[in-house]
Amino acid sequence: MKALVWILILGAIGYFGYTNYLKPLTGEEKEVQMVENKFDSAVEEYLQAVRKAGGLGMDTISDADAAIRKVRATKDALLNLKRRLKNEVAIEKANELEAKMRNFYSKNDLIWF
């Protein structure tokens, strides 16, 4: 009886893990995920450039400018992608990513244009 209970528990955990973490993504969802990964990478570059500029006291503005250009490029890529999305889940993820980007822009005094 204990074995049956454990098998049911492990089966439920496996099902939950598959449906929430391992479920295959559609093509549009993968595109949104790629843009999000590029955005996260650009944000990390920007934060590293800001830390380096503050710690060294040197002129490292070009590093931050390059990172900001990457952030803006990902914003443009997302806006272009949102125009052609059809999948509701992908649209929802794109909207969440846009909110994340707008939050980054507002926290870092960048202009959303």
Secondary structure in CASP SS format (residue, H / E / C, confidence):
PFRMAT SS
TARGET T0000
AUTHOR 0000-0000-0000
METHOD secondary structure of the structure
MODEL  1
M C 1.00
K H 1.00
A H 1.00
L H 1.00
V H 1.00
W H 1.00
I H 1.00
L H 1.00
I H 1.00
L H 1.00
G H 1.00
A H 1.00
I H 1.00
G H 1.00
Y H 1.00
F H 1.00
G H 1.00
Y H 1.00
T H 1.00
N H 1.00
Y H 1.00
L H 1.00
K C 1.00
P C 1.00
L C 1.00
T C 1.00
G H 1.00
E H 1.00
E H 1.00
K H 1.00
E H 1.00
V H 1.00
Q H 1.00
M H 1.00
V H 1.00
E H 1.00
N H 1.00
K H 1.00
F H 1.00
D H 1.00
S H 1.00
A H 1.00
V H 1.00
E H 1.00
E H 1.00
Y H 1.00
L H 1.00
Q H 1.00
A H 1.00
V H 1.00
R H 1.00
K H 1.00
A H 1.00
G H 1.00
G H 1.00
L H 1.00
G C 1.00
M C 1.00
D C 1.00
T C 1.00
I H 1.00
S H 1.00
D H 1.00
A H 1.00
D H 1.00
A H 1.00
A H 1.00
I H 1.00
R H 1.00
K H 1.00
V H 1.00
R H 1.00
A H 1.00
T H 1.00
K H 1.00
D H 1.00
A H 1.00
L H 1.00
L H 1.00
N H 1.00
L H 1.00
K H 1.00
R H 1.00
R H 1.00
L C 1.00
K C 1.00
N C 1.00
E H 1.00
V H 1.00
A H 1.00
I H 1.00
E H 1.00
K H 1.00
A H 1.00
N H 1.00
E H 1.00
L H 1.00
E H 1.00
A H 1.00
K H 1.00
M H 1.00
R H 1.00
N H 1.00
F H 1.00
Y H 1.00
S H 1.00
K H 1.00
N C 1.00
D C 1.00
L C 1.00
I C 1.00
W C 1.00
F C 1.00
END
